[in-house]
């Protein structure tokens, strides 16, 4: 089976080196690619639309990922794209008349690019086109003999549009409203699958659920006290602490967690407990600094932590708290479980599906509920141990090997349907 894998999500993270890009979607794309490339019945190639310089950089980055260095890169790039990319920044500052002219020129270039035979040549001969995130390129979408799959991680912009600076509905409309009989979908959870069916009335038989998973080589209980302490010192973390790992943005509900923590230490002024916020800087958190300033000795913001340090940061925590308002899956939850860390999560979206009986649940809109559950875990060693053991059992249900096999089987089934 020849599979063409859209590498856009991976190249954004590795070429631009933007911490926000190296989160759940990047992990999903990299690990599915790795395990599909190892599948004996899959002939995997990467697809990209990079210019010559970007392509060479991307190839070098791929060579650094030993498990993906032998995957060929099929690059589709048109010289007109470079011209269009150089024109776009000029539109913002142009006069109304010039803006109208430049937009028309960009649209003309786009039409010429999409109609160019140079861009579709080496797609021919592929069985499956798979995108782990982005909408299908027009030149791919219009090939009737190519079966296409897209992974949908969540529908947050539709459920919570106020969390976003711009309207992102078009992103999903491009995926679903332009889909054709040879197009299928992978959902990150049953919760996400239900949302797809609700918002777009897609036949559920065309949607396969393939969960995310922790990377076993990165996430495990760190029991070496020297390794643990040296990593924590690197990020100026002092034990005991509760931990949240998330990009700082409104959906992750970090402000509510901080309020819950402040509530605990106000009611228990002698309690020795810090709060560690680990993750990339997002948006919409302008009041974060003013909120934590009075507690800056106890609320520790690490910023984006390296993958190789996360196991120790998870392992050192008294509890991992994830009061997110909505998750398509919630990879940090299974990462924490892999490190044998007690977990407290929201009772919303996919999180009960992922954590099941291995977590305590909170109403993410109720600060008293969050603070009560945190205090309960912090004070009860027996409860901590119960949650640790349940976490290790629950996390065994998730593996990238299984997820890649589920995706492969979906490919196989779709091929059988159209043959």
Secondary structure, 3 states (H helix, E strand, C coil): CEEEEECHHHHHHHHHCCHHHCCHHHHHHHHHHHHHHCCCCCEEEEEECCCHHHHHHHHHHHHHCCCCCCCEEEECCCHHHHHHHHHHHHHHCCCHHHHHHHHHHHHHHHHHHHCCHHHCHHHCCCCEEEECCCCCCHHHHCCCCCEEEEEECCCHHHHCHHHCCCCCHHHHHHHHCCCCCCEEEEECCHHHHHHHHHHHCCCHHHEEECCCCCCCCCCCCCCCHHHHHHHHHHCCCCCCEEEEECCECHHHCHHHHHHHHHHHHHHCCCCCCEEEEECCECCCCCCHHHHHHHHCCCEEEEECCCHHHHHHHHHCCCEEEECCCCCCCCHHHHHHHHCCCCEEEECCCCHHHHHHHHCEEECCCCHHHHHHHHHHHHHCHHHHHHHHHHHHHHHCCCCHHHHHHHHHHHHHHHHHHHC
